[in-house]
Structures are given as structure tokens and as C-alpha cells.
């Protein structure tokens, strides 16, 4: 890391990990750009990649620590904190949060640390095995107490943090993930050159997310197989991950491979969501699923599992979209069929989207970062 100017005591920093793409990082980059527009000096510190550049405001200083992982980045992060002495730092995702909290203690720099929890913590711990899982279970309850504030992306996540990690309720504030509606609509307006989206084609059901056990796309594929026995339809799942092989094999077993696409990671999924007949979230657990919010904002009918946490809050207890039990392909298939057969599709109102307002989220994060009052 090149030596940085020490004339930066009023800077705020956001510490992230991987290249642009995961929901948590996308939200934080959106927040960083919006906070920068308010006139605050801001660094975006990443430990692995500078591929954020095209998505990041030119007024944000991008700093690459060139580390192999979260824990390996701690020495470089300590040097950054000592040289720049930012007023506050925000991080997201468990291993990144732990690394930042340890680095702050080692640096001796009194930066205000705000960590953002984007997942149902206890479920994440349950599904993280081996040494990594053991370390998380030991470190999270200790390290999170060192934070000056914790942002939970839903009330469900907040309740889980306080009950499972025994954190004080006064330390945890709920701030919903925001939707930058103008940018979302701009992203969605990009043309899609694929025969599935031509006029007169069967309806396309779309899911978005990492191909992981958490997202439980296996249940979606099983539900789609049942749906396809009733009507003509196609399934598009955008994302990449370790479960790809198993999902492809399942599609072949159910004989739906010709009507299903797994194109991998797509930098801009919004044109596909906007042209779909239905968006489905099949997750086993979540924090506050951004893709579900974005599908609603784009006016696409949605079906979701009633998982911990977020979908029930987003869909207002099922008023804005059907909720079904987790890992139940029969219920999911029926909800998909009923939603596709709906004659009247009511557009979402501005009032329903207001809790995901970008300006309100930026106000809340600035209060957290500057210590000028906790977020509501």
C-alpha cells in the first residue's frame, strides 16, 4: 500500500472484500456513492480487487490492500488505520467485520467502527463447518461487542443477533437495504438479446443468487419441474457457486434441463428480472434479500420462502407476494402457478417502497458513522 496523506482525519472508510457482485457489496457501494454525494470524504478499502472502479464514484478513493483473505489483510489494514486515521469505518460480512475489529484494536486508532450484519447469524454459523465455523462461533460474540454500533438489515437479523450472540439491544440498529430506484430502472432498461424473452415465448421464472445451500435452488428446480407439468415455462437462475454441479445433475434427473438456464454470474441481472414473468426467492435463510426488493421495485410478481429473515418484512406479511414454507417444492410450485395465473397484477406503490428509500438509509448510516445519534 502506498503511503497515504495524513490530512484525512475526517475521512470515512468502507472496508469490503471481494469484487463487485455479491448483494452485500452491491448495497455498500450504493451507500458509499450516495454518502460521497453528501460531501463526505470517503475511502473504499478492498482486500483483494480493484474491479469496483467502474461502479464507484470518481470522488471516492479506492484502496486495494492486495491480501489473500480477510484475516491476511489485518496487517495492511492496521497500517491503513494508522496512516489515514479515519473518523469511522464500516464493514459488512462476518469475516470482514472480525478482521476490522481486530485491526482497530491492534492499531490503537480511535476510529469509530460500525459493522453491518447482512445475514441471519445463527443460520450462517450452523452452515459454516470445520475450523472456520469454530472460529466464527468463538470470535463473533466477543468481537461484535467491540463495535461502536451494529447495523442489522432487518428486524429478524437484529433479533437473532441479540438472542443468539447475547448482544445488547442498544448496540443494534435496524436499517433496511436501500433501493437506488433511478439507477435500478436505468440498469433494467438495457436490452436483453435472448430468444426466451421474445414476444410470444413461455413465461420465464427467474431466481438470482449464489449457487449455494443457503439459496436452496434445488427446491426451486423441483418446484419448477412440477410447474412445467402444468404449464409451459422456463427457469433462469443467475449466479455462480459451489452447488452448480449438483443443480445441473438434478435438472437432468427431473428432465427440465432444456427449459432451464444457469448462465453463471451476471454483472447486471436487472434487465432479466424486469423481463421475467415471475421472480422466485427459494432461500433457506437470508438477511434482507436485495433481489426480492429489486424485483418488487421493477413491478415483477414475486414468490418467496418465509425464511429467516427479511422476506416477511419485505412482503408485508404476504400482502405484496406469496410466502411459502422453506424447502417445500409442492407449496412453492402451487404459489408459482397461482401467481402466473393471476389476471390482475397490482403494481407496488411508492408507499410500499418508502422503507427502502435511499436518502433515508443514507441519513441513518451517516448518523451511525458520525456518532450523531443512533439510527432509528
N, C-alpha and C positions, 0 to 999 in steps of 0.2 A: 504494500500500500504506500503510495506516495505521501510525502509529508503534507498535511493539510493546514490551511490557515487557522491560526488560533483565534482569529477575530470572529468567532461564530458562537458566542455564548448563548445567543438567543435562538439558535437553531433547534429544530425538532427533527428527529430521525425516525424512520420506519425501518425495521430490520426484518428481512424476508429471506427465503431460502432458494427456491427453485425458479426456473424460467416461468414466464407468464403462462398461465393456463389453468391451474387449479382454482376452484371457486374462491378459496380464502385469499389467495394472492390477488385475484382479479378485483375483489372488493377493496382490498387495502390500496391497490394502485388507484382505483377510482377515488377513494378518500384522499389520498395524497395529492392528486391533481386538484381536487376541489379545495383542499386546505391551502395549497400553494396559491390558488386564485384569490384567497383572502389576504394575501400579502405576507404570510409567514415564510421564513426561510426553512427549507426542508431538504434533508438528505434521504435518499433511498439506498440503504445498505443491503447488498445481497452477498451471500457467501459463495455463490457458485457461478453465476451467469450474468452477463450484461445484456441479455436478449430482451430485457424490459424496455430498452431505449425508445423503440418506436411507439410504445404505449404511454410513455411517461412525458409529462410536461417538460419543455426545454428549460424551464426555470428551476427544475429540481436537479440537485446534484446527485448523480448516480455513482456509487462507490462499490466496487467489487473486491471482496476480501480474498478471492481465489482460494477457497478452502474446500476440502473434500466432503465436509459434513457439518452439522450443527455444532457438535462438541469440538471438532477440529478447528472451528472458526473462533473459539474463545480467545486465544492469544491475540489474534488480529483485531478482534472486537474490543479487547481491553486497550490495545494501542489506539484504536479509533476514539474510544471514550476519553482517554487521557489527552489526546491531541486536540480534539474538537470541543470536548466538554459541552455536549448538547444539553439544552434545558430539559428535554424529555425524549424518551424513546418508546415507541410502540412496536410490539411484535405479535405474531399470530402463529398458531400451530404449536403443539405441546413441546416438541424437542427444541424448537426455536426459542420459545418462552423460557425454558430451563437454561439454555445457553446464555441468553441475555441476562437473566437474573444472576447467574454465577459470575458473568463478566463484570457486571456492575459492582458486585461485592469485591472482586479482585482488583478492580481499577481504583477504588476509593473515590470515584467521582460521584457527586451527589445528584446525578441525573434522576429525574422523576421517571419511573418505569410503569408503563401501562401495558398489560398483556391482554390479548383478545382470545377468548376461548370460542372456537367455531364448531365444536362437536360435543356430543353427549359424552362427557369424560369417562364415566364408569363403563360405558359400552366400548369405548376405544380401548380402555385398559383390559377389558375382558377378551378382546380380539387380538391384542398385541402379545405375542408369545416370546419365550426364550429370555435371554439376558436383557434385551431391550425392554420387554414388558416388565421384568422385575425392577429394572432401574426406574422406569416411569412410576411404578407403584410406590417406590420408596421416595423418589425425588419430588414428585408433583405436590403432595401435601405440604412438604417443607418449603420448597422454592416459591410456590404461589403465595405463601404468607409474606414473602419478601417484597412482593409487588406493592406499588403505591395505589394501584387500582386494577380491577379486573373487569373487562367488558365481556358480558355474555350476549350472544347474538339472539337469544330467545329466552323467555321466562323459564322454559323447560330446562335449558342449559344452566341457567342461574340456579334453579332449584337443585339440579343434580350436583353442581359444584359445592353448594353449601351443605348438602346432606351426605354426599359420598366422600368429599375431601375435608369436611368439617371446617370449611372456611366461614369467617364471619359474614353475615348478610350485609353488613355495612361496607364491606370491601368490594362487593359485586354489584355492577350496574348493568341493566339491560339496554342495549342499543341495537335495534334491528338493522340488518344489512340494507343499505340504500340501493335504489334503482336510479341510475342516471338516464332518465327517460329519453331525452333528446338523442344521446349517444346510442342508446339501445335501438331506437327507431331508425337511426342512420345505419347502424350495423345490419339491421334486419332488411333494409332496402336493397342490399347487394343482390344482384341476380343469382339464381341457382340454375346451373346447367346440368340437369339430371332428368332422365325420362320419367322417373317416378312422380315428378312434380308438374308434369304437363297436364293440360286440361283433359278431363275425362278419365284419368287414371284412378285406381282404387285409393281409398284413404290411407294416408301414411301415419302410423303411430310412432312417435319419437321419444326416446329416452336419452339423457345426457349424463355423463359422469364417468369416473374412473371404473375400469372393469375390475372391480374388487368385490370381496364378500359383503362389504358394507352396503354396496349399492344393490345387491341381490338381483342382478339382471336375469339370473336363472329363473326366478319366479315370473318375471315379465315374459320371458321366452315361452314358458309353459302356458301362461295365460294367453299369449298371442296364438299359440297352436290351437287352443280351444276357440278363440275368437275366429280364427280363419276357417274353422269347420262350420261357422255360421254365416260369415260374410267374406267377401274378397277384401283383403287388407294387406298392408306391408309394414314391416317393422324396421326402423332405423335407430341404431344405438351409437351415439357419438362419444368416443372416449377410448382410452388405451389402458392396459393394465395386465396384471398377472393372471387374471381369470380368462383371458382370451381363448386359450386352447380348450378349456372346459366348456365355455359357452358355444364355441363352434361345434364341438362334438355333440352337445345337447341339441343344437339346431338340426344336425344331421339325424340324430336319433328320432326326433319329432317330425322329421321330413318338412321343415319350414325353411331350409337354408336358401332356397331360391327366392323366397319372399322376405328375406332378412339381410340387412347390410350392417357390417361392423367396419366402417371405413377408418377407424382409428381416431387419433386426436385431431380436432379441427379447431383452428385458432378462433374462428368466428362461427359459432354454432347458430347464431340468431336468425340468419336467412332460412335455415332448415326448420327451426322451431316455428317461425312465422308462417311457413307454408304447409305445416302439418295439420292434419285434421284433429289430432289429439296428442297431448303431452302426458306422459306417464312417469311418475316417480315411484320406484319399487323398493326403496331402501329399507334395510333392517333397522338402521338408526341414522340420525342426522343431527345437525345443529340448527341451522335455518337454511334450507336448500335454496340457493340463489336461482337455479334454473327454473324451479317451480314459480318463484316470484316473477321472473322474466317472462315465462310463458303466459302467466296471467296478464301482465302488463301489455303483452303483444296481442291479447284478446283470444288466445287459444284455449279451448276447453281442456280441463286437466282432471286427472285421476291420480290419487296418491295413497300410499300406505299411511296408516295412522301411527307412524313410528315416533319414538322419542328422537328428537324433539323438533318442533317447528311446523310441520305440515298442518296440524290442527290450528295453530295460531295464524298461519298464513291464510288458510281457507275458512277462517271464522267458523270453526266447528262443523265444517262441511257445507256451509251455505254457498261458498264460491267454487266448490268442486267436490266430487265424491271422495270419501275416505273409506279405505278397506283395511282389514286386518293384515298384519305383516305375514309374509310367507304363505299367503293363501291364494294360489293361482285361480281357483274357482271363483272366489269373490272378486278378484281383480278382473278376470275375463268378463264377468257379468257387468261390472261397473263400466268397463271399456265399451262393451256392446251398447249398454243403455245410453252412455254419453254420446257415442257416434250416431245413435238413432234419434237423438234429441231433435225435435223440429225447431224449437225456439232456442237460440243461443244468446243469452243476455250478456252484453258487454260489461266488463268490470268498470265500476265507477271511479272517479277521481278520489272520492271519499275512502273507498276501499284501498286505494294505493297510497293514501296520505301517510300511513305509518311507515312507509318505505321511502319517504321524501329525503332527497339527498341533502338539502340545506339543513333540515332538522338534525340529520345524523352528523353532519359536519359541525354544527353548533355544539352537539353533545360531546363529540370527540375533542374538540378544542377545549371545552371546559375540563374534561378529564386530564388532558395533556398539560394544561397550564395550571391546574390546581385551583381554578377559579370557581369551584363548586362542582359537586359530583353530577354525573348525568342523571336524568330522571329515571 
